[in-house]
């Protein structure tokens, strides 16, 4: 059984009050990262430029870009680099996207084959202006990777397709190995963090993928206005959907025009949330200030080794 938050988190009893964490504009020392460098980083940089691909690593200003690219892994972003939504936390460009690039799936697959990747993570912008939300490109990308690099396991971090479940099924029919969709934050923060998303719709997407036998994954940002009791209930909701893999990381404000940081969550508190998650039954919990959706995704895939589409 999971005890109350106070069993794990050194906070006063929480009712309608936010946690009393100290916050200042200066980043704490545990958030300092090295600048990207090294031969593996340079090789991946060259391949991405050569094949005219986009990465969420760059678009979202991920703090782990140097580490992940140095390992020869990256999260490729398909369907262009312009999103139809305007989430309060996200640094990806918002506007009217260009026409679809039907050669994009082939270029992604070529990059996976050239790099001889064991694991690849694919994500995308939201393309709400499209009748299928981009599902056809998603399915083609998965199939192209399978054909060009059969040994590569495929993790997808998909949009919600506005709840059009036939479009979700198109992606599932292509049989990715891990199906990811991020909850991002607790329900009370959705109107400011994800105004065009719905909390229950997100949980339903994860439930539907699990009902079809897929390994599922989701992630949340901490320090964007949530209370610990809200987060605890959110984790219970996610686990009730039988999600396998959970990621928790510190929200970092991309620009002054984005939502402010509510507080710094310490490494010790992230460790406490990891224990809570594992006690709840998640098979993998990545929890730390610099953790992002695809952080150590290759290791997570190995821990959840399964044939395409199996539970």
TAQUI-V438533 format. One line per field, one symbol per residue. phi: phi as a letter, one per 20 degrees, with the letter a starting at -180 (. if undefined). psi: psi as a letter, one per 20 degrees, with the letter a starting at -180 (. if undefined). A space follows every 50 residues. Layout:
phi = ???
psi = ???
This chain:
phi = .effgffddfcfgdddefgeefccffffffdfcffgaoffffffgfffff elddcfgefelffegfffffencbdeddmnccdedcffdeefgdreffff dfeggfffffffffelffbcddcbfecffegdmngffgfffffffgfebg eeeddddefellmefffgfffffemfecddbefmbfgfdffdecfddcgf ffffgffffffenefdbbbcedncpfeffffgffffffffemfedcccbf fcffbfeegffeaeefgfffffffffffffoffccecagefcgdflffff fffdgbfgnef
psi = qprqhihhpmqrppejqqqmqpprhpprhijpqqqprrggghghgggggh jlrqqhgghjlpijgggghhikqroporkakpqirmqiipiqqpboqrqq niiggghghgggggilphpqpparrpmiiqhjjjhhggghgghhggghmh ipqpppnraikkjnihhghhghhilrhpoqpphgrqhiihhhgmhjrpgh hghhghggghhjjqpqqrqqqqkjiqqhhggghghggghhjkpgpppprp ppogriirqqphrppqhhhhhghgggghhhjphpooorhjprgjpkhhhh hhhkpqqpjq.
